[in-house]
Amino acid sequence: MNKKITASLMLAAVTATMPAFAASNSAQLTVSVEVVARTIMTVDSEPGAVEITATDVARGYVEVPQAVLFHVRSNAINGYTMQFEPIGYPFSRADINWGNTAATVGEDGTWLTRPYQQGSTAGALNVRLMISPSAMPGSYAWPVRVAANSL
């Protein structure tokens, strides 16, 4: 038993003195990180269809307040764009308002540019759909399609 204690003490003493004999080395290390810009848009609600009455056709448009409710989360320091697909018959265009920003979507589509904002941004698009003069009253598929992408 005495030999085991002596061997343990001897091993502890040798181990404790080892760092004193070890050489010290240093090296410079450079690390770089690239954060990929990412923008995610979630559409919370939008109409599946829009009903056009004879009164709407005579007036030339139909108002759809808070038509599209959505959230955008982006880490893109340069901001992001909201892109709107082209509008087709029986609509000649869509006038879209989001807060103080307005866009007109026609047969070529359009986009809105938004600055970087930390966290998630909620929004509601108010839409006025301009109706073609030759349109008939009825139910039509919702014409406004929107997506968001980082700049």
Secondary structure, 3 states (H helix, E strand, C coil): CHHHHHHHHHHHHHHHHHHHHCCCCCCCCCCCCCCCCCEEEEEEECCCEEEECHHHHHHCEEEEEEEEEEEEEECCCCCEEEEECCCCCCEEEEEEEECCEEEEECCCCEEEEECCCCCEEEEEEEEEEEECCCCCCEEEECCCCEEEEEC
